[in-house]
Every structure is written in structure tokens, then in C-alpha cells.
């Protein structure tokens, strides 16, 4: 770890390598300890960090659980998460210690929606399979029946979780001629439904049975862990495709693999997995799956925007104000 001293400034520990402009700005503003090697912190390193800093800047690869939080010294008052999802942080333990938690909402919306659409196109049109065929030098040329996929125009997309990203996906999908249905904990206002052209399903089971494609876009929490389980996968159409750019834990991965292997559903496009970075060999062996390395938000713009939000949250807190992206009670 490399430490840059800035006396009389909040002491910041950053757990992973961030874009160079963000690291440079942090070292200008704060007494910052960086992680130039970009290796994931072990538990002992995390515990050591929270014992001596004012602000911890973790990422989704860091398990900031009750044990880590309870090891924090009296200086730690802010956990400024680099990213929107905070399922890796024990919010209850943080609140009990009077530690503010912030995240970075909104900066990933467009990039994540683009990736969901990329997967939505790739799975039914067998793009990954076709690319592998060409690279393997096994392609023998065009034929009328070669590499037949499925048209998406005129089909129905079901969206699980209609927040910013879900709405952005809906707007894109309408341009491809898809009908949009969605399931959300709360129904959207009429004006929003009209704007994105979506129809609400109060029951998730009914929505899954109607959709040709299902996109997972809800937060991961206790209620959504294995939300898409074997029973619900069995409700999907035989040629349906599941797209997941949210969190791997929302889908019962073993049940999904069983359904894909047996042909119970048509395919899947997965950017997230239950045991990242470990990927089941059974998944890797399937042709009807597109697998990506958790890269839905991996654009230069998104990473720098995320870092700038982290800095803004820290500066507001350091100036004695409530951070703009403080995670409040009941966040999900």
C-alpha cells in the first residue's frame, strides 16, 4: 500500500485500484492510502484499515460485515462505497456504530442498460456461439439453416426491478419492437409507465409465464436472494431467455444450470455469478449461454463518474454536511 500524507485532512483508505484521475484527486484532497497493486484486501487488512481511518472506500469485492465494522476505531465515521450496490455492507451494524454509508446511484444506468440490451440480442441470435465457430475455423460457409436464432421484434420482455436501470432498458427495448412488462415491489406512477411503455404485473409468477425474455435488475438483499428459483424458472416459457446484470445471488444458479442443460428454457446471458470470480464448469460448457466477467458498468466514463461521486460524498461529510448519497433506513 502507498500512503500520501495530507495533514489535517480526513484519513482515507481505498481498498482497490481506481482510475488514475480519481486517485490523483483523492490524494490532493485527503490523507489517502491507495492500493496500487489492486489485490483484494484480506480480512486482516480490512480490520486494520477500519481501525485507523476516518473514511473507508470499499468496492463490491470487500465484505464489510459486522465483524469488520465492529473492529472499527472511533475515527471511522464514513463508508463511502465505490458503486451503487451495497449488499456487501452490513448497514445495520454500521448504523449501530453511528457510521454513515454512502453509495453512487445513477452513474451506471446507461452503461448497464446498454449491456443488458447487448445480452438480450446476443442470446437469441447466438452471437457468442457464432463467434466461437468462426474462431475455431470450423465454419464451412453460409447455409439456409445455419446458426438459426430467434427474432426479438414482436416479443415480450419482462423486467424484474423497474428502477433507473430497468426503465433505461425498457426505453431501449421499445426501439427493438419489444413489448414491456415488469414486476416491482411498488407500481410505477402512470406517467412513468406511459413514458417507458411498460405494463405492471403485481405477481412475479404471472410475469415470468408471459415473458419471452426476462431481465433481472432488482437489488440483492435478503428478500431477493434466489428470487428466481427452480419453481419460478419452471414457469418460464420453453424458449425464454434469462438476462442477469444485477447480482448472481438473485438467481438459483444450480437450478438455472439444470434448466439450461435440459432445454427447459432457451438460454441465458449472465454478467454476474453466485461465486465470482468462480464460474461453474457446467455453465462454461453450455452453448446456449453468454458469459461475461461482471462488466456491465465497465466503461471509463462510469468508473470516473463513480469516483467523482465518492469524492463528493467525502467532501460534503468532511465539511460537516450530510452526504448527498447517504444510504437511508429502508434502502433496498
C-alpha positions, 0 to 999 in steps of 0.5 A: 500500500502507498500512503500520501500524507495530507495533514489535517485532512480526513484519513482515507483508505481505498481498498482497490485500484481506481482510475488514475484521475480519481486517485490523483484527486483523492490524494490532493484532497485527503490523507489517502492510502491507495492500493496500487497493486489492486489485490483484494484486501484480506480480512486482516487488512480490512480490520486494520484499515477500519481501525485507523481511518476516518473514511473507508472506500470499499468496492463490491469485492470487500465484505464489510460485515459486522465483524469488520465494522465492529473492529472499527476505531472511533475515527471511522465515521464514513463508508463511502462505497465505490458503486451503487450496490451495497449488499456487501455492507452490513448497514445495520451494524454500521448504523449501530456504530453511528457510521454513515454509508454512502453509495453512487446511484445513477452513474451506471444506468446507461452503461448497464442498460446498454449491456443488458440490451447487448445480452438480450440480442446476443442470446437469441441470435447466438452471437457468442456461439457464432463467434466461437465457430468462426474462431475455431475455423470450423465454419464451412460457409453460409447455409439456409439453416445455419446458426438459426436464432430467434427474432426479438421484434414482436416479443415480450420482455419482462423486467424484474426491478423497474428502477433507473436501470430497468426503465433505461432498458425498457426505453431501449427495448421499445426501439427493438419492437419489444413489448414491456412488462415488469414486476416491482415491489411498488407500481410505477406512477402512470406517467412513468409507465406511459413514458417507458411503455411498460405494463405492471404485473403485481405477481412475479409468477404471472410475469415470468409465464408471459415473458419471452425474455426476462431481465433481472435488475432488482437489488440483492438483499435478503428478500431477493436472494434466489428470487428466481428459483427452480419453481419460478424458472419452471414457469418460464416459457420453453424458449425464454431467455434469462438476462442477469446484470444485477447480482448472481445471488438473485438467481438459483444458479444450480437450478438455472444450470439444470434448466439450461442443460435440459432445454427447459428454457432457451438460454441465458446471458449472465454478467454476474455469478453466485461465486465470482470470480468462480464460474461453474464448469457446467455453465462454461460448457453450455452453448446456449449461454453468454458469459461475461466477467461482471462488466456491465458498468465497465466503461471509463466514463462510469468508473470516473463518474463513480469516483467523482461521486465518492469524492463528493460524498467525502467532501460534503461529510468532511465539511460537516454536511450530510452526504448527498448519497447517504444510504437511508433506513429502508434502502433496498 
